[in-house]
Amino acid sequence: MYALVKTGGKQYRVSKDDTILVERLSAEEGEQIILNDIVMLGDGDKVTIGTPLVDGAGVSATVVRQTRGPKIIIFRRKRRKNHRRTQGHRQDLTLLKINDIAEDAKSLKTAKPAAKAAPKKVEAGEAPAKKAAPKKAAPKAAAAKKPAAKKAAKKD
């Protein structure tokens, strides 16, 4: 049995025990999720095509790890203008292992359904960004003493 799963704006053909790299999903490593956006189900000669999705179908998957894709370099230049810009990018990805495919998602057992892509989380070993404490202004008394010292020097 196989299914055509839609996640992260892309479609993946999956079967049981497959591993796929998808756009980042907000789930912890080892957590089980259900993918509900099933475009098509196939089981031998029997094929079910959704309009646009197959009602009630689901795919159970386990999050193997949260990872990042390869670094992509974007280089832009304009000829004869001495204008060059370089930018890099690494995509956040989630590695999923497909556990089961079912026409009835209620029969699948899992902790929670898959969520949309989440903002980047702090990786293990990295310290979370701390807010800087506001700097205190210097006391006014110290600023007032300096001009007084100069006046005393001029009198002598």
Sequence and secondary structure as in RCSB ss.txt:
>XXXX:A:sequence
MYALVKTGGKQYRVSKDDTILVERLSAEEGEQIILNDIVMLGDGDKVTIGTPLVDGAGVSATVVRQTRGPKIIIF
RRKRRKNHRRTQGHRQDLTLLKINDIAEDAKSLKTAKPAAKAAPKKVEAGEAPAKKAAPKKAAPKAAAAKKPAAK
KAAKKD
>XXXX:A:secstr
 EEEEEETTEEEEEETT EEEEE  S  TT EEEE  EEEEEETTEEEE SSS TT EEEEEEEEEEE   EEEE
EEETTTTEEEEEEE  EEEEEEEEEEESSGGGS  SEE          TT              HHHHHHHHHHH
HHHHH 
